[in-house]
Amino acid sequence: MLQAANIIIADDHPLFRTAIKGILLTHMPDATIVEAEDLVSLQTCVEQNDKADLILLDLHMPGAEGFSSIIFLNAHYPNIPIIIISAHEESDIIRRAIDHGANGFLPKSSSADDIYQAIDEVLKGGIWIPAHVSEQQGAADEELTAADAIASLTPKQFRVGLMVSQGLLNKQIAFELNVTEATIKAHMTEIFRKLSVHSRTQVVMTFGQLAINSVNNLENFH
């Protein structure tokens, strides 16, 4: 029986969240479990549960770009360990997730026993990855540099930067966040400074370094 814990499950599929919650409660009946369906609700969850013991995180969270959600969580909530639960099983993607600060990686094909073992290992302060993962190179230097720059953004700047990377204009971002366009322009000034860029295109490229199939890692797929 695993120790009781406060766990956040972040995945956009309700049925999967329900299944994982059921698996957890079988061995952790006293656990407190909170669910998030996208990056915005995940941000709210961690703000309200900053003493959480663990986050189970899907790599493809709506509103996030590749590994950006790991970067955000490690930058602002470094004491909460993260286990990625993903349909991806490629060694390079798993290694990159660990390089960006994940404490474990579970393919969605994992058994219940694997899930319990991974959680137990990570809650004890260890790292858990599948046995098949090779020692090949993980994140490229350019990707790690981009990650460090993005980690310096405040939560609001991070969200604005992501929306820019998704092609939204300042006016659209201001509408979505219910703020003035002048506020978004102020955020953009700081984003440019922290990312050491001079254009929106360069912001897109910086966040693009964290995409699952980023330019610097495409060679791993040939």
Summary of the structure (lengths in Angstrom):
residues: 222
radius of gyration: 17.6
end to end distance: 42.9
largest distance: 53.3
contacts: 699
relative contact order: 0.12
helix: 52%
strand: 11%
